[in-house]
Amino acid sequence: MTTQPSPVPPAAATAGAARSAAGSAPSGVPSDAPNLRLNCGYGTDRGLRREMNEDSYIAADPVFAVADGMGGHEAGEIASGICVRTLAGIPQLATGERDATAAGLQQYLVQADADIREATGSRAGTTLTGVVVVEQRGVPYWLVMNIGDSRTYRLSQGKLSQVSVDHSEVQELVDAGEITKAEAAVHPRRHVVTRALGTGDETEADYWLLPVEEGDRMLVCSDGLNGELDDEQIAGILAGEPDPQAAVDQLIQAALRSGGRDNVTCIVVDASNVAGDGGAHTAPRTPGEAEDENTLPRPELVDTDVLPASISETQDITADSAATEVLDVAPDGAVADAPDRDSRGKR
């Protein structure tokens, strides 16, 4: 059933602990940019072939992120759950401020990485992708973060672009010109990631800072979505359904109809009444510089043959990349040069 868009829930109402089953109903939230309005929808499904759901997510202003656990035997869900609960600890969720920085977020990811390793004995890991709403000089921006092969997309002025860049073996082959994007979609090593939290050596996320534009729609998803639907199918649903929750529901159902081979989780965030835009554009930087369908880390630290499994509940805290223009993030965060059942958001 199609429902009307609702504002994002207040951060303080949803930042306490992970939840399962249906999310709580969104409500209004104040902003330092008084004209900016955010509406979101969110949902997750274990898919048609998985025994349990190893995805976790957080959808509470100003943080919207998805973590895709890997490792099986409950470890994958433990890893993704630790990740989102750690991210929920950022002070901006409690204060409602929009002053997060890439450097600050990375400190929480470093903590999540250490906690996952301790909890699982480095047997499991998780990807993470998402967007944090921030403001610079009174102007709102999307601060996109990514580690692994979950994805963040942006639908702006009718055009869909993938903001995040996959940390995967097939993406490296695409970048090297050895295979095409179409070949990457069916490559036997398409689920091998080169960065993850909780396992491996590469744990730094990439960050992009994008000015929020009127009518922007951001999609944050696990690879259970883009593994089943191509960009054209995703764009068609995002452009055709104005309600963010209905768009999430349609995306998940389309992924299931296409095979549903993996857990699938989506968050859709819409921006309206935007106060400002603009800025210079550069490439992404890390904070240090400013067929088994399992997702697998490249270092052989996780058993790649185990069946996916989960603890008792899905962890959630509710409430063409070359064409994407991005802003440089300085080290201080300033703008340089200027479960077993599916979990859905409710109204």
C-alpha positions, 0 to 999 in steps of 0.5 A: 500500500502506498503511504504519504512521505513522513519526516525523519524521526528525531535522533534522540528517539532512536539512537539507544539500541538496535531493534528488530521487526518493524521500525518506529513511525517517523516524526518531525525533526528540527534543522539548523538549516530551517528550510531543509526537510528530510523524508525517509523510508527503510526496510530489509528482507532476508531474501529467498535463499538465506536462512537468516538476515545478516544486514543491519541498518540505521535510519535516524537523522542525520545518519542513514547507513547499511551494514552487510555482515559476512562470515556466517554462523551468527558472526555476520550479523554480530559484525553488522550489528556492532557496526551500526550500534557503534555508529549510533553512538555519534553525539550528533544523534543525541544533539540533533546537530549536523556538524559531523566530520569524516575524521570524526566518523572514521574514529567510530569506524576504527572502534567498530573494527576493533570491537568486531575483531574482539567479539568474533575473533576476526572470523567475521566482517561487515561492509558499511555504506551510507550518508550523514547530513552535515552543514558547512557555513549554513549549507547542507551537504551529503557526507557519503561514506563507504567501505566494501561493496554495499552502495550509496546512489543519488537520484538528482534532477532525474539522473541516477549516479552511484556515489560510492565506489565498490571496494571489490576485486571486480571493481579493480578489474573494471578500473584496470580495463580488464573487464566491463561493468556487465562482465563484473556483474556475473564474474565468479569473484564479484563477492570478494571485497577488498576492504571491510570492518572486522577483518583484513588490513584495509579498514578506512572508508572513503568519503564524499561531500556533496551539496544537497540539491532540491529534490535529491533522493539518496538510496543506501543499500546492501548488495542484495539489491544491486546484485539483483537489479541493474541501475536502469531498474533501480532508477525506474523505481526511484523516479517512478514512486514519489513516496520513499517508503513505497519506493523501498518496498518496491525495490525490495519486492523487485529484488525478490522477484529477480531471485532474492539470492541475498539479504536485501536492505534499502534506505531512501532519503528525500530532501526538499526545501533546500536552503543552499548549494554549490562548491568546488569538486574534487575526488574522494579522500580517506580520513588519513589523507583528510555459486555462493552469493556470500560477500567475502573478504579477500584476506582468508580470515573468514570461512568462505564456505559456511552458510549464512546465519544470524543471531536472534534478530536483524539489527536495525536502528530505525527512525556512473560514479565517474559522473558524480561530482564530489567535494574535498573533505579537509582533515578537520572536516571542513570543505576544502576550497570553500532478522528472520522476518522482514523489517519495514518502516511504518507510518 
